[in-house]
Amino acid sequence: MRIRVSRSGGFAGFPVQAELETSGRPDAAELERLAAAVLAQAGAGPAGGVPDGYRYSVTVDDRTVEFADPKISEEQEGLVDRVLRDGA
């Protein structure tokens, strides 16, 4: 599974993007669980965000969802953090 995360906004406004492939990773099952949960939450909450808050775009294979601070779920936060930390 290929997961791409883009983050924009924030106080400084610098966009950040990272992507990773779960195949062969020891944590693949956890990343895929988080990705499935994030896709299932698509449209569950307001995407409007707040001034100086982050906006996220997560693409899992060919499906993209968007969400914004401050109302992001544990799964959304976990997936974003791991992909931005470990992805290229």
Buried (B, 14 or more C-beta within 10 A) or exposed (E): BEBBBBBBBBEEEEEEBBEBEBEEBEEBEBBBBBBBBBBEBBEEEEBEBEEEBBBBBBBBEEEEBBBBBEBBBEBBBBBBEBBBEEBE
